[in-house]
Amino acid sequence: MINIKTAVRREQISHCPIKLLGSVLFFLVASVSFALSAPTDFELVRERVVGEYLAAGIDDAAIAGLLDTQNTDGTWPGINYQDVSRTGFEHYFHTSNMVSLAKAYRQPDSEFRDSQKVKQAITAALDHWVQNDYFCENWWYNQIGTPNNLVAVMLLIGEEMPEQMVKDAQPIIGRAHLNASGARPSGDRIKIAGILAKNLLFLGEIEKFETVLKVIEGEIKFTTGSRGLQRDFSFHHRMDRVNNTASYGLSYADSFVEWVVYTAGTQYAFSEDKVEILVDYYLDGISKNLSFGKFFDAGAKNRSVARPGAIHALNAATPRKLVEATDYRKADLEEIIRVREEGIEHVTLSYSKYFWQTEYFTFQRPDYFTSVRMYSIRNDNMEVPYNSEGLKNHHRGDGTNHLSLTGLEYFDIFPVMDYQKIPGATILQKEALPDGDQIQKPGYTDFVGAVTDNLYGSVAFDFISPHDPLKAKKSWFSLTRNTFVWERE
């Protein structure tokens, strides 16, 4: 029961004109109505999360296809439900289908809005999953992939699902927790914490949600060790100190940005100093690992370079969210947005950037981009080929020097590339590359570095191959305003 105390004394009301009394009563009723209807900050954050799920839209034809092809046991044809290996696990498509159906059920302009047929399909699919609890040999699916999809289903339609089924799904979603093996102090820790936070939004557990948000905000920091955000705005995911800025480091930033937006203007909003670190990292770290602030640089890629479409362009979604959340470095963020939405002919950026923690150099001019990748006794040469990806990456850190005028010169070239003819790298030619387990090697030299005034720069690499009996003194000079780079060996 709501107790209302007014500032209007009883004797004053008794002598008020009828119109004034009516106005006072209307004001009181309107105030009570607003207090009852206005969402709390917790509810507002939940609404924003759900709104983000629905923002992408739904393909009704695809939804109809999912409904038509679903088997009576909740499965879909074409998915191998027996293979739970690291490189298999097509089960991910099953949980992704559930998310698509749940979005269609909630999407206001979808013909499947509040469709009982869709609801039954989701129920059947979820029932199949909780009955079988598919567990992959690759931890990522168990602690991130599957929980992330299931928590989306819960937030979109969970309150309308059978109560026992929802309860049975919680242990599976609960594998995303702060003490999980994958919750290391890097990008995956934030992903897992984000999944946990979303589940707490669904469960309505406010105090636990607040605790997890503090953990997420606390991870926006420079590391004092090998993992995480480095002082030069590069990102290391593992103890090998390999450049992961354009992979794990990108998802690290995106995971933070979504929570910056979800919590903006609420009691849970991140502090401005944390947001500024995030903006600096996005502009001076991630964006300077990209050609023209838009395309993935092949030299910054590791095993993922073997994936189709790996050297694609990024959209402007993340910088747009940052512009909405803060005015800090707004002009620089808007420059990146223009490049990504209007094309590289709008680039005005000119810079020289050396990532000394990662031994990676980039040089941008309005009409071209170039980079140099190296390693030393401080950093390993390349990422391990986890999940059998990047099995020919042995020499891709050996002074690789890519030059780009469009950003797409190396798009999907890697399946037919001669990995002993890498631009800029000095490689002893042999009949075949060693086995994939011989890719990652520590460097043998400590003389690796660059000098730059942030506009021009030169790079030096006292190269000693960890694979072959080969040494070379290598240097690069990026000193011009036009499309000219001179390399000397």
RODO-2510 file (C-alpha; in nm, 4 decimals, decimal comma):
residues 489
     n   res          X          Y          Z
     1     m     0,0000     0,0000     0,0000
     2     i     0,1390     0,3414    -0,0985
     3     n     0,1299     0,6122     0,1699
     4     i     0,1023     0,9593     0,0143
     5     k     0,1953     1,2657     0,2164
     6     t     0,0944     1,5977     0,0647
     7     a     0,2316     1,9413     0,1426
     8     v    -0,1198     2,0857     0,1282
     9     r    -0,2722     2,1292     0,4734
    10     r    -0,6236     1,9979     0,5267
    11     e    -0,7601     2,3397     0,6229
    12     q    -0,6113     2,4875     0,3067
    13     i    -0,7861     2,2285     0,0933
    14     s    -1,1183     2,2946     0,2609
    15     h    -1,1074     2,6569     0,1437
    16     c    -0,9559     2,5915    -0,2015
    17     p    -1,1533     2,6739    -0,5142
    18     i    -1,2953     2,3611    -0,6823
    19     k    -1,0633     2,3990    -0,9871
    20     l    -0,7538     2,4222    -0,7674
    21     l    -0,8608     2,1222    -0,5627
    22     g    -0,9145     1,9268    -0,8833
    23     s    -0,5696     2,0241    -1,0082
    24     v    -0,4094     1,9108    -0,6831
    25     l    -0,5880     1,5770    -0,6933
    26     f    -0,4961     1,5277    -1,0611
    27     f    -0,1317     1,6003    -0,9828
    28     l    -0,1344     1,3465    -0,6996
    29     v    -0,2994     1,0772    -0,9099
    30     a    -0,0613     1,1429    -1,2008
    31     s     0,2404     1,1273    -0,9679
    32     v     0,1275     0,7946    -0,8211
    33     s     0,0579     0,6577    -1,1716
    34     f     0,4056     0,7601    -1,2922
    35     a     0,5691     0,6089    -0,9833
    36     l     0,3903     0,2814    -1,0480
    37     s     0,4723     0,2690    -1,4211
    38     a     0,8259     0,4074    -1,4367
    39     p     1,0750     0,1180    -1,4655
    40     t     1,3534     0,0830    -1,2140
    41     d     1,7115     0,1054    -1,3381
    42     f     1,7305    -0,2734    -1,3174
    43     e     1,4203    -0,3096    -1,5343
    44     l     1,5473    -0,0440    -1,7738
    45     v     1,8738    -0,2307    -1,8276
    46     r     1,6780    -0,5494    -1,8943
    47     e     1,4572    -0,3690    -2,1475
    48     r     1,7675    -0,2390    -2,3255
    49     v     1,9183    -0,5869    -2,3464
    50     v     1,5983    -0,7256    -2,4963
    51     g     1,5798    -0,4289    -2,7313
    52     e     1,9302    -0,5050    -2,8557
    53     y     1,8254    -0,8617    -2,9387
    54     l     1,5356    -0,7293    -3,1455
    55     a     1,7246    -0,4467    -3,3173
    56     a     1,8616    -0,6594    -3,6023
    57     g     1,5208    -0,7585    -3,7400
    58     i     1,3911    -1,0980    -3,8473
    59     d     1,3667    -1,2805    -4,1810
    60     d     1,0154    -1,4240    -4,1715
    61     a     1,0935    -1,6588    -4,4606
    62     a     1,3827    -1,8085    -4,2639
    63     i     1,1586    -1,8499    -3,9599
    64     a     0,8991    -2,0282    -4,1713
    65     g     1,1736    -2,2612    -4,2914
    66     l     1,2761    -2,3447    -3,9349
    67     l     0,9160    -2,4251    -3,8454
    68     d     0,8610    -2,6390    -4,1541
    69     t     1,1792    -2,8442    -4,1154
    70     q     1,1839    -2,9045    -3,7402
    71     n     1,1512    -3,2682    -3,6402
    72     t     0,8916    -3,3823    -3,3857
    73     d     1,1619    -3,4275    -3,1199
    74     g     1,2660    -3,0619    -3,1489
    75     t     1,5765    -3,1224    -3,3617
    76     w     1,6537    -3,0019    -3,7138
    77     p     1,7773    -3,2084    -4,0099
    78     g     2,1293    -3,1407    -4,1303
    79     i     2,2729    -3,1043    -3,7794
    80     n     2,5055    -3,3826    -3,6677
    81     y     2,3949    -3,4369    -3,3078
    82     q     2,6520    -3,7126    -3,2488
    83     d     2,9734    -3,5173    -3,3113
    84     v     3,0720    -3,3222    -2,9998
    85     s     3,4383    -3,2815    -3,1017
    86     r     3,6306    -2,9555    -3,0900
    87     t     3,6004    -2,9035    -3,4634
    88     g     3,2488    -3,0413    -3,4942
    89     f     2,9630    -2,9497    -3,2617
    90     e     2,7019    -2,8409    -3,5126
    91     h     2,4678    -2,8282    -3,2140
    92     y     2,5409    -2,4555    -3,2029
    93     f     2,3004    -2,4189    -3,4953
    94     h     2,0278    -2,5752    -3,2790
    95     t     2,0571    -2,3123    -3,0049
    96     s     2,0985    -2,0362    -3,2654
    97     n     1,7726    -2,1485    -3,4252
    98     m     1,6050    -2,1159    -3,0867
    99     v     1,7262    -1,7565    -3,0568
   100     s     1,5955    -1,6707    -3,4043
   101     l     1,2550    -1,8185    -3,3212
   102     a     1,2433    -1,6304    -2,9900
   103     k     1,3242    -1,3033    -3,1663
   104     a     1,0443    -1,3657    -3,4154
   105     y     0,8037    -1,4347    -3,1299
   106     r     0,8843    -1,0968    -2,9713
   107     q     0,9452    -0,8865    -3,2839
   108     p     0,6531    -0,6398    -3,3175
   109     d     0,6591    -0,6291    -3,6991
   110     s     0,7080    -1,0041    -3,7534
   111     e     0,4201    -1,2122    -3,8825
   112     f     0,5190    -1,4628    -3,6120
   113     r     0,4646    -1,2212    -3,3236
   114     d     0,3044    -1,4170    -3,0334
   115     s     0,2701    -1,7216    -3,2635
   116     q     0,1769    -2,0335    -3,0706
   117     k     0,3442    -2,2430    -3,3383
   118     v     0,6707    -2,0607    -3,2777
   119     k     0,6323    -2,0993    -2,9031
   120     q     0,5758    -2,4735    -2,9412
   121     a     0,8839    -2,5034    -3,1654
   122     i     1,1017    -2,3254    -2,9066
   123     t     0,9592    -2,5435    -2,6300
   124     a     1,0349    -2,8607    -2,8251
   125     a     1,3879    -2,7453    -2,9091
   126     l     1,4646    -2,6435    -2,5510
   127     d     1,3185    -2,9643    -2,4123
   128     h     1,5439    -3,1661    -2,6439
   129     w     1,8469    -2,9670    -2,5299
   130     v     1,7880    -2,9955    -2,1560
   131     q     1,7149    -3,3655    -2,1916
   132     n     2,0449    -3,4263    -2,3714
   133     d     2,2663    -3,1460    -2,2359
   134     y     2,5134    -3,1623    -2,5244
   135     f     2,8679    -3,1033    -2,3984
   136     c     3,1442    -3,0112    -2,6429
   137     e     3,5131    -3,1028    -2,6204
   138     n     3,5800    -2,7334    -2,6882
   139     w     3,5165    -2,5470    -2,3601
   140     w     3,4061    -2,2311    -2,5452
   141     y     3,0718    -2,3798    -2,6455
   142     n     3,0009    -2,5034    -2,2923
   143     q     3,0886    -2,1800    -2,1126
   144     i     3,0085    -1,9160    -2,3751
   145     g     2,8362    -2,0332    -2,6930
   146     t     2,5528    -2,2412    -2,5462
   147     p     2,4868    -2,0276    -2,2338
   148     n     2,4859    -1,7104    -2,4446
   149     n     2,2156    -1,8454    -2,6763
   150     l     2,0062    -1,9967    -2,3983
   151     v     2,0073    -1,6792    -2,1897
   152     a     1,8865    -1,4873    -2,4957
   153     v     1,5960    -1,7307    -2,5247
   154     m     1,5187    -1,6836    -2,1542
   155     l     1,5110    -1,3045    -2,1765
   156     l     1,2974    -1,3094    -2,4904
   157     i     1,0418    -1,5756    -2,4015
   158     g     1,1494    -1,7561    -2,0842
   159     e     0,8641    -1,6226    -1,8744
   160     e     0,6193    -1,8002    -2,1056
   161     m     0,8053    -2,1311    -2,1125
   162     p     0,7216    -2,4298    -1,8867
   163     e     0,8564    -2,3512    -1,5397
   164     q     1,0332    -2,6845    -1,4913
   165     m     1,2020    -2,6599    -1,8314
   166     v     1,3314    -2,3141    -1,7489
   167     k     1,4609    -2,4480    -1,4179
   168     d     1,6312    -2,7403    -1,5931
   169     a     1,8070    -2,4990    -1,8300
   170     q     1,9634    -2,2993    -1,5470
   171     p     2,2540    -2,5384    -1,4712
   172     i     2,3479    -2,5279    -1,8403
   173     i     2,3368    -2,1469    -1,8517
   174     g     2,5141    -2,1448    -1,5165
   175     r     2,8337    -2,2812    -1,6722
   176     a     2,9001    -1,9163    -1,7526
   177     h     3,0221    -1,8094    -1,4102
   178     l     3,3135    -1,6052    -1,2788
   179     n     3,5122    -1,9097    -1,1639
   180     a     3,4752    -2,0969    -1,4930
   181     s     3,7987    -2,2190    -1,6495
   182     g     3,7508    -1,9852    -1,9456
   183     a     3,6892    -1,6757    -1,7287
   184     r     4,0513    -1,5708    -1,7510
   185     p     4,1447    -1,2021    -1,7153
   186     s     4,1004    -1,1256    -2,0824
   187     g     3,8206    -1,0994    -2,3365
   188     d     3,6591    -1,4295    -2,2378
   189     r     3,6218    -1,3241    -1,8745
   190     i     3,4102    -1,0291    -1,9817
   191     k     3,2016    -1,2391    -2,2187
   192     i     3,1281    -1,4892    -1,9439
   193     a     3,0527    -1,2151    -1,6905
   194     g     2,8178    -1,0541    -1,9433
   195     i     2,6259    -1,3784    -1,9929
   196     l     2,5991    -1,4183    -1,6168
   197     a     2,4732    -1,0604    -1,5811
   198     k     2,2036    -1,1195    -1,8432
   199     n     2,0916    -1,4356    -1,6675
   200     l     2,0646    -1,2429    -1,3403
   201     l     1,8478    -0,9874    -1,5217
   202     f     1,6189    -1,2724    -1,6235
   203     l     1,6140    -1,4195    -1,2722
   204     g     1,5571    -1,0795    -1,1134
   205     e     1,8524    -1,1146    -0,8762
   206     i     1,9440    -0,7487    -0,8313
   207     e     2,2220    -0,7720    -0,5730
   208     k     2,4119    -1,0421    -0,7619
   209     f     2,3659    -0,8435    -1,0834
   210     e     2,5228    -0,5370    -0,9225
   211     t     2,8197    -0,7439    -0,8063
   212     v     2,8816    -0,8848    -1,1548
   213     l     2,8583    -0,5381    -1,3121
   214     k     3,1345    -0,4203    -1,0790
   215     v     3,3472    -0,7113    -1,1985
   216     i     3,2847    -0,6145    -1,5623
   217     e     3,3697    -0,2491    -1,5025
   218     g     3,6775    -0,3477    -1,3033
   219     e     3,8200    -0,5339    -1,6035
   220     i     3,8562    -0,2082    -1,7988
   221     k     4,2149    -0,1562    -1,6982
   222     f     4,5747    -0,1887    -1,8079
   223     t     4,7291    -0,5197    -1,7138
   224     t     5,0409    -0,5595    -1,5066
   225     g     5,0957    -0,9064    -1,6546
   226     s     5,0912    -1,0757    -1,9919
   227     r     4,7151    -1,1139    -2,0374
   228     g     4,4819    -0,8289    -2,1195
   229     l     4,5046    -0,4634    -2,2245
   230     q     4,8640    -0,3445    -2,2633
   231     r     4,9922     0,0087    -2,2035
   232     d     5,0481     0,0590    -2,5760
   233     f     4,6783    -0,0242    -2,6391
   234     s     4,7482    -0,3657    -2,7841
   235     f     4,5838    -0,6759    -2,6387
   236     h     4,7287    -1,0103    -2,5318
   237     h     4,4970    -1,3020    -2,4692
   238     r     4,7517    -1,5584    -2,3528
   239     m     5,0888    -1,5787    -2,1831
   240     d     5,2585    -1,6082    -2,5239
   241     r     5,2060    -1,2292    -2,5697
   242     v     5,0957    -1,2741    -2,9296
   243     n     4,9051    -0,9820    -3,0811
   244     n     4,5346    -1,0594    -3,0272
   245     t     4,4080    -0,7022    -3,0642
   246     a     4,2062    -0,7773    -3,3794
   247     s     4,0517    -1,0955    -3,2385
   248     y     4,0059    -1,1433    -2,8642
   249     g     4,0853    -0,7759    -2,8105
   250     l     3,7999    -0,6743    -3,0385
   251     s     3,5458    -0,8872    -2,8554
   252     y     3,6900    -0,7552    -2,5264
   253     a     3,5992    -0,4012    -2,6324
   254     d     3,2609    -0,4957    -2,7793
   255     s     3,1637    -0,6739    -2,4577
   256     f     3,2403    -0,3608    -2,2573
   257     v     3,0686    -0,1286    -2,5012
   258     e     2,7395    -0,3174    -2,4815
   259     w     2,7323    -0,2774    -2,1023
   260     v     2,8347     0,0888    -2,1238
   261     v     2,5252     0,1427    -2,3409
   262     y     2,2947    -0,0818    -2,1353
   263     t     2,3791     0,1029    -1,8137
   264     a     2,4098     0,4604    -1,9450
   265     g     2,2131     0,7107    -1,7375
   266     t     2,1360     0,4583    -1,4635
   267     q     2,2792     0,3963    -1,1189
   268     y     2,4893     0,1231    -1,2798
   269     a     2,6627     0,3543    -1,5299
   270     f     3,0383     0,3024    -1,5678
   271     s     3,2690     0,5762    -1,4411
   272     e     3,3922     0,8279    -1,6971
   273     d     3,7587     0,7318    -1,6527
   274     k     3,6756     0,3712    -1,7441
   275     v     3,4808     0,4851    -2,0504
   276     e     3,7738     0,7029    -2,1590
   277     i     4,0154     0,4084    -2,1376
   278     l     3,7728     0,2098    -2,3514
   279     v     3,7480     0,4867    -2,6139
   280     d     4,1271     0,5302    -2,6241
   281     y     4,1711     0,1564    -2,6688
   282     y     3,9162     0,1437    -2,9492
   283     l     4,0719     0,4359    -3,1368
   284     d     4,4447     0,3921    -3,0640
   285     g     4,4496     0,0146    -3,0371
   286     i     4,1823    -0,1642    -3,2380
   287     s     4,1331     0,0967    -3,5107
   288     k     4,5089     0,1240    -3,5684
   289     n     4,5263    -0,2525    -3,6192
   290     l     4,2924    -0,1988    -3,9154
   291     s     4,3695    -0,0584    -4,2575
   292     f     4,1857     0,2717    -4,3048
   293     g     4,0276     0,2165    -3,9633
   294     k     3,7941    -0,0312    -4,1308
   295     f     3,9480    -0,3494    -4,2757
   296     f     4,1267    -0,6210    -4,0797
   297     d     4,4988    -0,6140    -4,1533
   298     a     4,6301    -0,9560    -4,2519
   299     g     4,9471    -0,8834    -4,0544
   300     a     4,7480    -0,8493    -3,7313
   301     k     4,5627    -1,1776    -3,7804
   302     n     4,6620    -1,5130    -3,6324
   303     r     4,4948    -1,8515    -3,6887
   304     s     4,1651    -1,6827    -3,7801
   305     v     4,3199    -1,5611    -4,1051
   306     a     4,2247    -1,9035    -4,2464
   307     r     3,8527    -1,8414    -4,1966
   308     p     3,6419    -1,7359    -4,4968
   309     g     3,5895    -1,3613    -4,4966
   310     a     3,8528    -1,3027    -4,2290
   311     i     3,9801    -0,9785    -4,3881
   312     h     3,6386    -0,8137    -4,3929
   313     a     3,5329    -0,4605    -4,3110
   314     l     3,3958    -0,3700    -3,9702
   315     n     3,0689    -0,1802    -3,9482
   316     a     3,0111     0,1354    -3,7458
   317     a     2,7931    -0,0203    -3,4731
   318     t     3,0523    -0,0066    -3,1939
   319     p     3,1829     0,3493    -3,2526
   320     r     2,8226     0,4675    -3,2850
   321     k     2,7444     0,3210    -2,9439
   322     l     3,0479     0,4940    -2,7977
   323     v     2,9377     0,8285    -2,9440
   324     e     2,5988     0,7779    -2,7808
   325     a     2,7593     0,6980    -2,4459
   326     t     3,0224     0,9738    -2,4211
   327     d     3,1475     1,2964    -2,5795
   328     y     3,5098     1,1972    -2,5187
   329     r     3,7079     1,2066    -2,8480
   330     k     3,3812     1,2427    -3,0350
   331     a     3,5429     1,3819    -3,3505
   332     d     3,7805     1,0850    -3,3770
   333     l     3,4950     0,8376    -3,3336
   334     e     3,2899     1,0190    -3,5975
   335     e     3,5848     0,9922    -3,8382
   336     i     3,5830     0,6131    -3,7968
   337     i     3,2054     0,6079    -3,8450
   338     r     3,2331     0,8057    -4,1714
   339     v     3,5030     0,5741    -4,3052
   340     r     3,2985     0,2640    -4,2284
   341     e     2,9705     0,3979    -4,3591
   342     e     3,0793     0,6171    -4,6511
   343     g     3,3986     0,4519    -4,7792
   344     i     3,7746     0,4933    -4,7540
   345     e     3,7771     0,7952    -4,9851
   346     h     3,6687     0,9883    -4,6770
   347     v     3,9822     0,8951    -4,4811
   348     t     4,1816     1,1920    -4,3554
   349     l     4,3823     0,9941    -4,1014
   350     s     4,7600     1,0064    -4,1108
   351     y     4,9582     0,8419    -3,8341
   352     s     5,2483     0,6176    -3,7432
   353     k     5,1955     0,3747    -3,4558
   354     y     5,4303     0,1249    -3,2955
   355     f     5,2883    -0,1242    -3,0460
   356     w     5,6010    -0,1890    -2,8403
   357     q     5,4406    -0,4533    -2,6197
   358     t     5,3393    -0,6498    -2,9286
   359     e     5,6137    -0,5555    -3,1797
   360     y     5,3703    -0,4547    -3,4498
   361     f     5,3927    -0,1338    -3,6547
   362     t     5,1239     0,0410    -3,8591
   363     f     5,1457     0,3413    -4,0903
   364     q     4,8364     0,5129    -4,2313
   365     r     4,7966     0,7772    -4,4987
   366     p     4,4733     0,8875    -4,6665
   367     d     4,5523     0,6782    -4,9749
   368     y     4,7359     0,3768    -4,8331
   369     f     4,8127     0,1644    -4,5254
   370     t     5,1090    -0,0557    -4,4419
   371     s     5,2162    -0,2674    -4,1457
   372     v     5,5120    -0,4693    -4,0166
   373     r     5,4838    -0,7700    -3,7841
   374     m     5,7784    -0,8946    -3,5767
   375     y     5,8636    -1,0811    -3,2541
   376     s     6,1488    -1,1137    -3,0059
   377     i     6,2577    -1,2891    -2,6867
   378     r     5,9661    -1,1020    -2,5269
   379     n     5,6898    -1,2338    -2,7535
   380     d     5,6224    -1,5569    -2,9388
   381     n     5,6017    -1,5424    -3,3163
   382     m     5,2466    -1,6642    -3,3786
   383     e     4,9385    -1,8115    -3,2152
   384     v     4,9089    -2,1894    -3,1711
   385     p     4,6814    -2,3355    -3,4435
   386     y     4,3968    -2,4151    -3,2028
   387     n     4,1108    -2,6165    -3,3542
   388     s     4,3311    -2,6897    -3,6589
   389     e     4,3174    -2,3308    -3,7884
   390     g     4,6116    -2,1492    -3,9443
   391     l     4,8195    -2,4613    -4,0029
   392     k     5,0666    -2,2788    -4,2301
   393     n     5,1349    -1,9705    -4,0204
   394     h     5,4980    -2,0589    -3,9426
   395     h     5,6513    -1,7473    -4,1019
   396     r     5,3737    -1,4905    -4,0812
   397     g     5,5517    -1,3034    -3,8010
   398     d     5,8925    -1,2951    -3,9729
   399     g     5,8784    -0,9273    -4,0705
   400     t     5,5566    -0,9529    -4,2707
   401     n     5,5010    -0,6211    -4,4506
   402     h     5,1564    -0,5782    -4,6038
   403     l     5,0670    -0,2794    -4,8214
   404     s     4,7054    -0,1874    -4,8888
   405     l     4,5401     0,0710    -5,1150
   406     t     4,1837    -0,0580    -5,0835
   407     g     4,1800    -0,2755    -4,7720
   408     l     4,0706    -0,5792    -4,9705
   409     e     4,3915    -0,6838    -5,1484
   410     y     4,4290    -0,9937    -4,9278
   411     f     4,0617    -1,0833    -4,8979
   412     d     4,0260    -1,4660    -4,8978
   413     i     4,3630    -1,5144    -5,0706
   414     f     4,4921    -1,7436    -4,7965
   415     p     4,3575    -2,0788    -4,9227
   416     v     4,5774    -2,0408    -5,2334
   417     m     4,8645    -1,8450    -5,0815
   418     d     5,2233    -1,9700    -5,0915
   419     y     5,3162    -1,9416    -4,7242
   420     q     5,6857    -1,9314    -4,8126
   421     k     5,6318    -1,6163    -5,0219
   422     i     5,4909    -1,3798    -4,7588
   423     p     5,5375    -1,0062    -4,8334
   424     g     5,8271    -0,8612    -4,6353
   425     a     5,9276    -1,1843    -4,4635
   426     t     6,2690    -1,3424    -4,5141
   427     i     6,2110    -1,7169    -4,5503
   428     l     6,4410    -2,0077    -4,6325
   429     q     6,2657    -2,2031    -4,9081
   430     k     6,1999    -2,5731    -4,8391
   431     e     5,9939    -2,8539    -4,9847
   432     a     5,7255    -2,8322    -4,7190
   433     l     5,6460    -2,6465    -4,3994
   434     p     5,6842    -2,8313    -4,0682
   435     d     5,3861    -2,9800    -3,8869
   436     g     5,1333    -2,7425    -3,7364
   437     d     5,2540    -2,8132    -3,3845
   438     q     5,5831    -2,6464    -3,4813
   439     i     5,4295    -2,3080    -3,5647
   440     q     5,4569    -2,1212    -3,2363
   441     k     5,8141    -2,0398    -3,1346
   442     p     5,9739    -1,7914    -2,8942
   443     g     6,1974    -1,5307    -3,0528
   444     y     6,5764    -1,5434    -3,0282
   445     t     6,6547    -1,1727    -3,0551
   446     d     6,5940    -0,8726    -2,8328
   447     f     6,6790    -0,6013    -3,0885
   448     v     6,3321    -0,5356    -3,2259
   449     g     6,1682    -0,1961    -3,2182
   450     a     6,0759     0,1304    -3,3869
   451     v     6,1051     0,5046    -3,3535
   452     t     5,8093     0,7272    -3,4365
   453     d     5,6779     1,0780    -3,3777
   454     n     5,3222     0,9491    -3,4399
   455     l     5,3360     1,0736    -3,8013
   456     y     5,6517     0,9144    -3,9438
   457     g     5,8479     0,6116    -3,8302
   458     s     6,1249     0,3588    -3,8900
   459     v     6,1401    -0,0036    -3,7793
   460     a     6,4319    -0,2387    -3,7064
   461     f     6,4275    -0,6179    -3,6770
   462     d     6,7450    -0,8143    -3,5960
   463     f     6,5838    -1,1254    -3,7369
   464     i     6,6918    -1,4729    -3,6255
   465     s     6,4629    -1,7467    -3,7553
   466     p     6,3441    -2,0002    -3,4953
   467     h     6,2657    -2,2430    -3,7793
   468     d     6,5706    -2,2261    -4,0076
   469     p     6,9450    -2,1462    -3,9912
   470     l     6,8768    -1,7931    -4,1134
   471     k     6,9589    -1,4408    -3,9934
   472     a     6,8867    -1,0993    -4,1462
   473     k     6,9128    -0,7329    -4,0521
   474     k     6,5793    -0,5869    -4,1573
   475     s     6,4525    -0,2309    -4,1518
   476     w     6,1587    -0,0313    -4,2845
   477     f     6,1318     0,3449    -4,3273
   478     s     5,7909     0,5111    -4,3475
   479     l     5,8806     0,8726    -4,4055
   480     t     5,6737     0,9989    -4,6963
   481     r     5,3397     1,1679    -4,7376
   482     n     5,2619     0,9688    -5,0522
   483     t     5,2340     0,6003    -5,1403
   484     f     5,6006     0,5086    -5,1032
   485     v     5,7596     0,2698    -4,8548
   486     w     6,1246     0,1627    -4,8774
   487     e     6,2393    -0,1657    -4,7274
   488     r     6,5996    -0,2644    -4,6815
   489     e     6,7382    -0,6067    -4,5812
***
